[in-house]
């Protein structure tokens, strides 16, 4: 029987990687301080070759959007993946670099930047198409080995997951349709690791608007997640939000799991 290994993981929507590289602490400083085996990042806003990151000890895997300065994901892992996948078969957004899926010996690590439904839910139909395709994609992977998926899911699942649920009802990220879709994903074999570890914890958010001093007032949303296949949920030893890390309108979220 193979020896168990404890993995420290992180996920962070950087809202433009070049911008975070100019800040203090910059992206490399944050990755080193988190001391993780794997980190998935979203909203890189890069094309291939636009940035050279010196991250010794990490294999870099990138997914780029066709549109310049838009979307994009990447994964930095201390272990080289067995294979990578960059699309999920969704015509609505497969050219936007929204998925970076890596297979390792013990699990799939799937980093995602879910499409935003936009103002007045203008992109809700495409969002629902994406959610269905992503659910199917995860189930296909999960049939082979356990899945750990992280990223910006652009959905506050329950009222506890945002500061002002009453005034945001039916806004993008808190519509009935998006919340029901997220529930369906969980009900078909996945666990929200942070909420499982902290079922009643309030005021725990991962994104704050740049407007109205939202972060200073902690008027935020929890839209960044680590989900795991139900069969490995009891192997999670820590799930946390790194709210003390700045540099983006999101903060990193973390997971420790033994597989």
SULVEN-V937155 format. One record per pair of residues at least 12 apart in sequence whose C-alpha atoms are under 8 Angstrom apart, sorted by sequence separation. I is the first residue (numbers start at 0). GAP is how many residues later the second one is. D is the distance in whole Angstrom. If there is no record, write none. Layout:
i=[I I]
gap=[GAP GAP]
d=[D D]
This chain:
i=[61 85 86 98 99 114 207 240 241 60 61 85 86 98 113 204 206 207 239 240 59 60 84 85 97 98 205 206 238 239 59 60 84 85 97 114 202 204 205 206 238 239 47 59 83 84 97 113 204 205 206 237 238 46 58 59 83 84 154 155 156 202 203 204 205 206 237 238 45 46 57 58 83 154 155 203 204 205 236 237 45 46 57 58 82 83 153 154 235 236 237 44 57 58 81 82 235 236 46 56 57 58 80 81 82 157 235 236 45 46 80 81 92 156 234 235 44 45 62 80 81 154 155 234 9 44 45 71 72 79 154 234 44 45 70 71 72 74 156 9 16 17 27 43 44 45 69 70 71 72 73 156 7 8 11 13 14 15 16 27 42 43 44 70 71 72 154 225 231 7 8 9 10 11 12 13 14 15 16 42 43 224 225 6 7 8 9 10 11 12 13 14 15 16 41 42 43 65 66 223 225 6 7 8 9 10 11 12 13 14 15 41 42 43 64 65 6 10 12 41 64 65 193 40 41 63 64 192 193 17 39 40 63 64 92 107 191 192 39 40 62 63 91 107 191 192 39 62 91 191 192 205 38 39 62 74 190 191 204 37 38 62 73 91 92 107 109 111 113 189 190 203 205 37 38 61 72 91 106 107 108 109 110 111 112 113 114 115 189 190 204 37 60 72 89 105 106 107 108 109 110 111 112 113 114 189 190 209 36 37 72 89 105 106 107 108 109 110 111 112 113 159 162 188 189 192 208 36 71 106 107 108 111 112 159 160 161 188 196 207 36 70 159 160 190 196 206 207 89 159 160 161 192 206 88 160 205 206 87 193 205 87 192 193 205 205 87 127 120 127 130 134 119 120 118 119 118 127 117 116 162 163 41 115 116 162 115 161 162 161 162 161 160 161 160 160 192 155 155 156 154 155 154 41 153 40 41 42 152 153 39 41 151 152 151 152 150 151 149 150 149 150 148 149 148 149 147 148 147 148 147 146 147 145 146 145 145 145 141 10 41 39 40 41 39 12 10 11 12 10 11 105 11 10 10 10 29 24 25 24 23 22 19 19 13 14 13 14 12 13 14 13 12 11 12 11 12 11 10 11 9 10 9 10 9 8 9 7 8 7 8 7 6 7 5 6 5 6 5 6 4 5 3 4 3]
gap=[12 12 12 12 12 12 12 12 12 13 13 13 13 13 13 13 13 13 13 13 14 14 14 14 14 14 14 14 14 14 15 15 15 15 15 15 15 15 15 15 15 15 16 16 16 16 16 16 16 16 16 16 16 17 17 17 17 17 17 17 17 17 17 17 17 17 17 17 18 18 18 18 18 18 18 18 18 18 18 18 19 19 19 19 19 19 19 19 19 19 19 20 20 20 20 20 20 20 21 21 21 21 21 21 21 21 21 21 22 22 22 22 22 22 22 22 23 23 23 23 23 23 23 23 24 24 24 24 24 24 24 24 25 25 25 25 25 25 25 26 26 26 26 26 26 26 26 26 26 26 26 26 27 27 27 27 27 27 27 27 27 27 27 27 27 27 27 27 27 28 28 28 28 28 28 28 28 28 28 28 28 28 28 29 29 29 29 29 29 29 29 29 29 29 29 29 29 29 29 29 29 30 30 30 30 30 30 30 30 30 30 30 30 30 30 30 31 31 31 31 31 31 31 32 32 32 32 32 32 33 33 33 33 33 33 33 33 33 34 34 34 34 34 34 34 34 35 35 35 35 35 35 36 36 36 36 36 36 36 37 37 37 37 37 37 37 37 37 37 37 37 37 37 38 38 38 38 38 38 38 38 38 38 38 38 38 38 38 38 38 38 39 39 39 39 39 39 39 39 39 39 39 39 39 39 39 39 39 40 40 40 40 40 40 40 40 40 40 40 40 40 40 40 40 40 40 40 41 41 41 41 41 41 41 41 41 41 41 41 41 42 42 42 42 42 42 42 42 43 43 43 43 43 43 44 44 44 44 45 45 45 46 46 46 46 47 49 49 50 50 50 50 51 51 52 52 53 53 54 55 55 55 56 56 56 56 57 57 57 58 58 59 60 60 61 62 62 65 66 66 67 67 68 69 69 70 70 70 70 70 71 71 71 71 72 72 73 73 74 74 75 75 76 76 77 77 78 78 79 79 80 81 81 82 82 83 85 86 87 100 109 110 110 110 111 138 139 139 139 140 140 153 212 213 214 215 215 221 221 222 223 224 227 228 233 233 234 234 235 235 235 236 237 238 238 239 239 240 241 241 242 242 243 243 244 245 245 246 246 247 247 248 249 249 250 250 251 251 252 252 253 253 254 254 255]
d=[4 8 6 6 7 6 4 4 7 6 7 5 8 5 8 8 6 6 6 6 7 5 8 5 6 7 7 5 8 5 6 6 6 6 5 8 7 5 6 6 6 7 7 5 7 5 7 8 5 5 7 8 5 6 6 7 5 7 8 6 7 8 8 4 6 8 6 7 7 7 6 5 5 4 6 7 8 6 8 5 8 8 5 6 6 6 5 6 7 6 7 8 4 7 7 5 6 6 6 6 7 6 6 5 8 7 4 8 7 7 5 6 8 5 6 7 7 6 6 5 7 7 7 6 8 4 7 6 6 8 7 7 4 8 6 4 6 7 7 7 8 8 8 8 5 7 8 6 6 6 6 8 8 5 8 7 7 6 5 7 7 6 6 7 8 6 8 8 8 5 6 6 5 6 5 6 5 5 7 4 5 7 7 8 5 5 5 5 5 4 6 6 5 8 7 5 6 6 7 7 7 6 7 6 6 6 6 6 6 7 8 6 6 7 6 6 8 8 8 4 4 8 7 6 7 7 4 8 7 7 7 5 4 8 8 7 7 6 6 6 5 8 6 8 6 6 4 7 8 5 7 7 6 7 7 7 5 7 7 7 5 6 8 7 7 7 7 7 8 6 5 7 7 6 7 7 7 7 6 6 6 6 6 6 6 6 8 6 5 6 8 4 7 7 7 7 5 5 5 4 5 5 5 5 7 5 6 7 6 6 7 6 7 6 6 6 6 6 6 6 6 8 7 6 5 7 7 5 8 7 8 8 7 8 8 7 8 5 8 6 8 8 6 8 7 7 6 7 6 8 7 7 8 4 7 7 5 7 7 5 5 6 6 6 7 7 6 8 7 7 7 6 7 6 7 7 6 8 6 5 8 8 8 7 7 5 7 8 6 6 7 4 6 6 5 8 8 6 6 8 8 5 5 8 5 7 7 7 6 7 6 6 6 6 4 7 5 7 7 6 5 7 8 4 6 6 7 5 6 6 5 6 7 8 5 6 8 7 7 8 7 7 7 7 7 7 6 7 7 6 8 7 8 8 8 8 8 8 7 7 8 6 6 7 7 6 5 7 7 8 8 7 6 7 7 6 7 4 5 7 6 5 6 6 4 6 6 8 5 6 6 5 6 7 7 5 6 6 4 8 5 6 6 6 5]
